Amino acid sequence: MPDANAETLTHAAPGHPLDPLTPHEIRQASAAVRAAHDLGPGMMFETVSLHEPDKSVVTDFRAGASFPREAFVCAFDRTNGKVWEARVDLVADKVVDWRHVPGVRPRILVDDITLVGEVARADPRFREALARRGITDIENVQVDPWSAGNYGLPDEEGRRLSHTFCWYRSEKHDNGYAHPIEGLCAVVDLDRAEVLRVDDYGVADLPRLDRNYAARYRSVFRDDVKPLEIVQPAGPSFVVEGNEVRWQKWRFRVGFNAREGLVLHAIGYEDDGRLRPVLHRAALSEMVVPYGHPRGGHFRKNAFDVGEYGIGVLANSLTLGCDCLGAIRYFDAWLADSKGDPYCIESAVCLHEEDFGILWKHTDLFTGEVDVRRARRLVVSSISTIGNYEYGSFWYFHQDGSIHFEMKATGILNTAGLRPGEAPDYGTIVSPGVYAHYHQHVFNMRLDMAVDGERNRVVEVDTVALPMGADNPYGNAFTTRETVLASEQGAQRNVDFNAARFWKIESGEARNRLGQPTAYKLLPLSPIPTFSHPQSMVSRRAAFMTRQLWVTAYHPDEIYAAGRYPNQSSGGDGLPAWTASDRPLVDTDVVVWHSFGLHHIPRPEDFPVQPVITAGFALHPAGFFTENPALDVPPSASSMSCCVD
């Protein structure tokens, strides 16, 4: 936690409608709700965050002008499970909307993560199950809290639950995932702070081999790693004013909230002195990690890490020289705890630029003259630890007008124990008696597009091989076929490898100097199919993962692909519900939802700590400019000898 002076510095009034809530505003919002609608001693705050204003407020805003300011608050009562939502007018200092949301469960709170282990370890039934496995030093048992899902079990109805898996630590810093306590799962009622049920699927031997990775356990390191210095003696090329970032021709605003973590707003590109909008808002909408093991409690492993936990709540404080390298600008994140009080995750977002190889190059075959430009890119990143995994969200802005997103996954594999002679049908052995299950990481990015304004359309582009004949006598011809995705039902699409499919988001009004619609194209770089049955609970709850593309007509309340409350939901919320009305999509305000991910068949090399693996997508200008927009990038001083102006 920062000191009082650090918090005082952030008490200044926000300077833009999209600025995250200040600590003062967080306190003001929670106090207003508690004063008007006190739920008593069981009152908990799930969320206190900015209620983002109408788009017109953002586009019409001028520096120094006043603007509306509201907070969204979700609170619940532990004594009866009821969930309430509020909007607080921070200018008038009053609650302007208060409503009960029936039949939903709030996300798992940071308080719950600690609670689960304490409650499980204190339960006699849990202790007895550990004793049957020869474990009596209860303090060394690591209990991981998992979202429980919804499997129609009568005793779980109406409760806010956590389902647990357990590991053993031989000492405080030991890698517990090397010692899975197989077959033992406690189901914990979070609101009552009690174990509802202990599920024991049978005893397996505890793997005892230590598999530690931290520096404290290593005595020998490579001795051939020379220093690599990142030096910018004149400082970085970006400028930050408040939450606005300006880097070369890019402009955008950095936001952050408890659920989505890093959010980018008002992304635009300066072209001939005019700031042209590209995206109104971009954020990770949801993610799910379905595991492929059908037995032993493992069937419940399908965490919705954004909606059930909050990737922002679990963000790391980043460290110079470790997480980020170079001339760094950090952004702190102010969030609300379960009592509605503000707290800070220092350095939650990192901003820096880095060399990115060759931007463009050509050697004139006839004169021998060489022209080359080196590329650099701007990086905006945040890393969250969610149980055993780390997820790094990395946005890259390029000098050629393209935007890339990369999710970097690292951390430790979720492990299980093998019984003697058992062959793992659903995983890979990574240590004696230990295996890691086959699983997937499926992410959904919500892209509120604004290509040269709000009137956009989405066009599917397939490449088609033409049949041999009079018009194609040599069989080499191929062309493209474009299809406008006219309504929401028809805009639920998957990648077609044989068609090299991509999608363009076109302006319904603007044209480039060649007469073409200005556009950006979405390149799906990491599409994955789902292997969960369509009628499985995870497929019903995470329907977004069944399509790589969804497109919706903009609605301010439609933010999360699996709905506002995925925790223990029964499915059908979010994208399936919104697209049921099949709203028209042509030349209107559209939102593009892209699902992508990692198909993870674990390797022994992924253990005891996993090297980074990546998934992502790209947004490339496609007629947004009339020529290469990076022609004006100057030659680097070190390459002048090979560059001719």
N, C-alpha and C positions, 0 to 999 in steps of 0.2 A: 504494500500500500504506500502511496506517496505521502510526503509530509503535508502539513496544512498549507504551507506556502504554495506548493505545487497545485493544490486544489484551488486556492484563491486566484491564481493566475488564469484559471479557466472560467472564472465567474463572469467574465465580460459577456455582454449580450451577444448572441449569435449575429453574424454579419450577413448571412444568406439563408433563404428559406430551407435549403437542404442540409445545413449544418446539423450534425448530430446533437442530441440534447447535452447541455452542459450539466455538471453536477448539481448546480443550483436548480435547474429546471427539473431534474430527476426528483430531487427532494420536494419541489413544489407540486409536481404531478401526483406523487404518491401521497403527500399530505392532503391534497384536495380530495382524493378518492377516499382516503381513510376518514376524513372529516365528514364527508357526505354519505358514505356507505360503509361504515365500519363493520367488518364481518366478525369481529371478536378476536379472542386469543388464537384461533386457528387460521387467521388471515395470512396468506402468503402471496407474494408478488411474483408471478411468472415472468412478466415482461413490463418494462417501462421504457418506451423508445419513441422516437419521432414519428408522429403521424404525418406522413409526407403530404405536402400540399398539392392542390390541383396543378396540372401542368401549366396552365395559364399563369399561375402565380410565379412559377419559375421563369417562363419565357418573357413575362412582362417586367420582371424585377429589374430595378436599377439601383446601383450602389448607393447606400445612404437612405433609401426609401424604407418606410415601414412595411411590414408584411405579417400575415397571420401566422400563428405559432401554436401547434397543438401536439399533445402527447397521446400515444396509444398505451393503455394500461390493461394488462390481463392479471386478474387476481382470483384466488380460489380459497375455499374454506376447507382446511384439513378435516374438520369435524364431520362434514357431510358430503364432501367431494364436489360441491357446486362451483362452477366456473363462471366468472363474470368478466365482461369487457367494458371499458370506459374510454371516452375521449375527453381530454381535459384542454380547455382553452387556456393557454398559458398567459395570454395577454389580459384576459378578463379574470384569470385565476378562479375558474369554476369548472365543474364537471358538466359537460354539455350532452353527454350520452352515457347511459348506464343500462346494460342489458345482460340477462342471464343466457348462457349458451348451454342448452341441455344436452346430455348424453355424450359429453366429450371429456377427455383427460388432458390436463396440462402436461408440458414436457417434464422430464426428469431434471431436478434442480441440482446444483452443486451440493447443497445440503444433503440430498438423498444419496449421493455417491459415497459419502463417508458413513452415513446412517446404515446403509445396506450391510456393510461388513460388520459393524458393531452389533447389529441385531442378529445376524446369522450366527456369528461366533458365540453369542450368549445363549442360543437356543439349545436346550437339552437334546432334542432329536438330532440336530445338526452335529453336536458333539459326539453323540453315540455313533453316528454314521462315520465320523472321522476316526473314532476309536476302532471300529471294525477294519479300518485301513491301517491301523498301527500308528495313528497320528494323535498324540496327546498334548503336544505343545501348540495350543490353539493360537497363540499370538503370532505364530509363523505362517498361518494360513491366510493366503491372499484371496479375497472374495471380490470378483469383478461384477459390477452391476450392469445387467443387460435389460433393455426394454423387453417387455413381456409379450408384445404382440396380442393377438386376439384369436384364440382357438376354441371358443365356445364352451369352455369348461365351467360348469355351474358354480363352483365355489369361487371362481375368479370374477364373476359378474359384479359390476358396480364398484370395483375396487381399483385404486391406482397402484400398480404393481411394478416390481422389478424381478426379473429372473436371473439367477446367478450361476456362474461357473467358478471353479476354485483351482488354485495352484498352491504349491508349497515353496516357501523361501527357507533355505538352509541358514541364512543370516539376513540382516536388514537389507543389504544392497544386492542380494542374490537375484539372478534372473529367474523369477518364479515360473515363467513359461516353459522352462526346461523340466519342470516337475508337475505335470498336470495331475490333479486329483480326479480321476475319471469316474463318471457315473453319478456324481453327487451334485444336485442342484437344489437350492433353496428358493422358494417363491416368497417374496417379502412384500407385505402390505406397507407401502410407504407412508400413508397417512396415519395408520394405527401404530407404526413402528413395531411390527410383530411379524414373525414368520407364519405365513398362512399354511405352508405345506413344505415338507422335505421330500423331494423325489430322488429315490436311490435306485439307479439302474444296474447295480451290481458292482462288486469290488474288482479293481484291477491293481496290480502292483504299482507302487509309486516309483517312477523313474528317478534315480538318484544322481546321475551324472551331472555335474555342474557345467553349464554352458554360458559363461559370462563374457561380455563384450566390452565393458567400460574400461577406460584407461587405467583405473585403479587395479585391475586384474592382469594387466599386461606388463611384462618386463622387457620385451624386445620390440622395437619399432624399426621401420625402414630407415636407413641412414643415407639414402640417396635422394631425398626430397629437398631441393634447394628452395630458397625463398622466392616467392612470386609476389611482386609488389604492384598494387593498383594505385597509381599516383595521378591526381588531377590538381596540379599546382595552382591553376587559376580558378579552381572550384568546379562544381558541376554546371551543366548547361541548363538545368531546369530552374524555375522560379516557383516558390510556393508562397501564396498569400492566403492565410487562413487555411481552408481546406481545398482551395483551388490550386491546380498544378498547371503550369505552362512549360512546355518543353518543345523547342523548335516550333513546329506548326500545330502541335496538339494542345488541346485544352480539355480539362475534365476536372471533376470534383471527387474527392475521396470521402466516402462515408463508411460507417461501421455500425453494426447492431448485434445484439446478443444471439440472434438466430442465424442470420446469413453470414455474419462476420463482415468481410470486406465487401463493400458496395461501391460501384463507380457510377457517377451521375454526369449528365450533360456533357457527353463526349462529342467533341467537334474538332474539325480540321480547318486551319486558316488557309484560304486559297485566294490569292490576289487581293489580299486585304479584307476578305469576307470570311467570317467564321461560319462554316457549313456544318450543320448537325449531322451526326451519324447514329448515335444511340442516346436515348433519354436515360436509360438505367440498365445496368448489367450486374447480376448477382447470382450466386449459386442458390438455386431454388430448393433443391432437395437432393439427397443421395441415399442409396440403400445398399447394404452389403449382404446379399443372400448367400448363405452357405449351402453346400450340396449334400450334407449328411442327414439321412432321414430318421436316425434313431438316437437313443440315449440323451434326450433333451436337446441335442444339437439342431434339431429341426426348427427350434425357436430362434436360431441365430439369423436374424435379418434386420439389423439395426438401421433406423432412419436417423443418421447422425446429425442432420440439420434440424429436422422437425421434432425429434424425440429428445435431443440433448442440447443442441445449439452450438454450432461450430464457432460462433463468436465468443460465447462464454468460455470456451475451452482454448482460446487463442494463447499462444506463447508470448512472453516478452522477448523480443528478438535481441541478439547480441552481435555487436560489431566484430568482424573478423571470423565469426562462426556461422551465423545465419545469413549475414549480409557482408559484402566486401566492397570497399571503395569509399567515395564521398556520399554519405548516407544522410537522408532526411527521414526521421521517424515520426509517426503519428501515434499518439496515445489513444486508447479507447476507454471512454467512461460508460459504465453499465450500472444496472441496478441489482442489488442482492435481493434475497427473498423477503426482506423487511422493507424494501423500497428505498434503501439508502444507496447512495452512489459509491462506487469503487472504481479504481483505475487499473487497466492492464497497460503498463507502460511499454512503449515501443511495440505496439501490436501490429503496426503496418510499417513496412520498409519501402523507401523510394530511392532508387539509384539508377545510374546508367552504366552500360557495359559495352565493350567492343563485341561486335557480332560478325567478324570476318568480312568477306567481300560483299559490298552492296550491289555493285555492277562493274563489269569490266569488258573491254574489247581491245583486241590487237588487230590493227589494220593489216590484212594479209599482204597488201601491195606496197605499203609504205613502211611497215614495221612499227608504226607509232602505237603506243599503248596508252589507253585511258582507263583508270581504275579508281574506284572510290571505296573506302572502307566504311562499313556499316557500324552504327551503334544503335542500341535500343534502350528504351526506358522501361524499367522493371518496377512493378508495384506488387508487393507480396505480403502474405500473412500465413502463418503456420499454426495449426491447432493439433493438440494431442487429445485423441478420443480413445480412451482405454489403451489398448496395445498398439494402436496405429497413430502415426503422424500424417497429416494431410497439409501440403503446402499449396496454396492458391497463388499462382504467378500470372499476372497480366503483363504482356509485352506490347509496347507501342513502337512501331518501326517507321523509319524515315520515308519509306515508299507508300505510306498511307495504310498499311495493313496492321491488324491487331491479332495477336495470338493469345490463347489461354492455355496454360499447362497446369495440370494437377500432379503434384509430386507426392507419391505415397512411399512412406518408409516406416520405421518402427519395428515392431516384433510381430511375427505370425501368431495368430490365435491357435493354440495347440490342444491336442487331446492325447489320452494315454491308450496304449495297446495292451490287450491281454496276451499272455504267452501263446505263441503260435498264431496269433491273429494277423491276417493280411489286410492292409487298409484298402478297401474298395473305393473309398471316397476321399482319399488324400495321399500325401507323400510323406514317407518317413524322413525326418530331419534330424533325429537324434535317437539313440537306442531307447526303444519303448515309447517314442514320442512321434506323433505325426501331425501334419497341418492339413486341414480340410481344403478341398477345392472350393473356390468361392469367386464371387465377382464384386467389383466396386462400380456401381452405376451412378453417375452424376447427372443432374439436370440443370442446365444453365438457362435462366430466364433473360432474354434479350429484348428489351422494349425498344424497338427500332424507330429511328427517326431520320431516315436517309433523305437529306435535303428537305426535311419537314415531316409532318405526321401522316401525310397521305402516301401510303406505301402499298405495295402488293408483293406477294411471294411467288416466284416462278421456279418450277422444277426443270432442271436442264439435264437431259440424257444424251449421251453420245450413241449414235445408231449406225451400225454397219449396213451399207446398202447391198442389195443382192446383185450378183453378177448379171449383166445384160448389156443392152445397147448403150445405156448411160454409164455403165461401169464395166467395161470389157476386160479390165485387168484385175478386178476384184479388190482394188485398194481403197475404194471410196468410203468415207464415212462422214457423217454430218451430225448436227445437233438437233434435238427436238425439244421445244419449250412448251411447258404446260402451266398455265396460270392456276394456282390453287385457290379456287374461287370461294370456298366455304370451309368451315371448321371440320366437318366430317371428312371431306376429301383431302384435307391438309394433314392427315395423320399418315406419315410416310416413313419408309425405311430406306436405308442405303441399298443401292443395286450396284454391286461391284462390276457386273458385266456391262453396265451402262455408264460407268464412271460418274455416277450421279452426284450433283451438288445442287444447291438452291441459291437463287438470287433474290435479294430484297431490293426492289426497284422503287424509285420515286414515281408517284402517279402524276407528277407535274413537271419536274425539272428534266432538262435534256442537256447533254454535252454538245460541244461544237460540231460533232459528227451526226447530231440528230438522234442519238441513242438515249434511252432512259438512264439517268444516273443511278448507280446501283453498287451494292456490296454483295459479294457472294460468300456463303457459308460453306466452308470446306470441312466435311466430317472426317477428321484424322484418326479417330479412335472409336469407331462404331463397334458395338458388341451385341450379339443376339442374346436373348434370355433363354435359359434352360429350365426355368420354373414352369410348371404346368399352368395353363391359362386359368384353371379353377383353383390353383393353390392360393393360400391366404396371402402370401407375399405378392403374387401377381395382381390380386384384387386390390391390395392396399397400395401397391407401387405400380399402378398401370402405366405411369410415365415411362417405365423402363422397356415397355413392349414396342415403343416407336422411337426412332431416332429424331423425328421431327414432329412437333405439334405447332400449330399456329392458332392463335385466338385473337378475336377482336378485343381491343384494350378495355379493361375494366379495372378501376383502382383497387378493388378488393381481391382481385385474382393474382396473388403473388406467389403462392407455394404449390408446386406441382402435385403434391399428395394431399393438399388441403391444409387449413390452418392448424388442425389438431390431429396429426397422424398417430399420436401415441395411443395404442390399444384400439385404433379405429377398426371398423369392420370392412372398410374398402369402399370404393366408388366415389371418393371425394376428389376434389381438385380437377385436373384436366378432363377426366371422363364426364364429370357432372357439367362442367362449363361448356364443353363442346357438344353436348346433347342437343342444344337448340340450333346448332348448325348455322351460326351467324355468318353473314357475308364478310368477305375479307378483301375485296378489291378496292384499291384506292381509298383506304381508310387507315385508322390508327391500329397497327397490328403488333402483336407480341409473338416472338419466335422462341420456342422452347426446344433446346437441343439436348438429347440424351446421348451420353458417351461414357466410356469407362475402360476398366481393366478386367480382363478375363484371367484370373489368377490360378494357375496350376502351380503350386509351390515347388521350389527347388531346394535341395540341401543348402545351396548358396544363399538362400533367403534367411538363414538362421545362423547364429542366434540373434542377429539384428539384420534387418533387410536393407540392402542397397536401394536407393531411390529407383522407382519405376514410374513411368509417366503416361498420362493420357491427356488429350486436349482437342482443340479445334482451332480453325483460323477464320478470320474475316478479312477478305481481300477486296480492294476496290475493283469494280468491274464496270468500267465506263463512268465511274465517279469523276475521273480525270480524263482529259483528252490525250495526255501523253504521260510518260514516266514522271511522277511528281518529285523524284529525287535527283533530277538533273542539276539542281542548284546546290547540291551538297559539295562543299569545297574539297579539293584534294588534301590529304593529310600531309603534314610537313615532312614526315619520314618517307613518304612515297613520291615526293615531287620529282625525284630522279627518273621515275618510270611513268609519270603522268604528264601529258601534254595538254595545255589549256587551249 
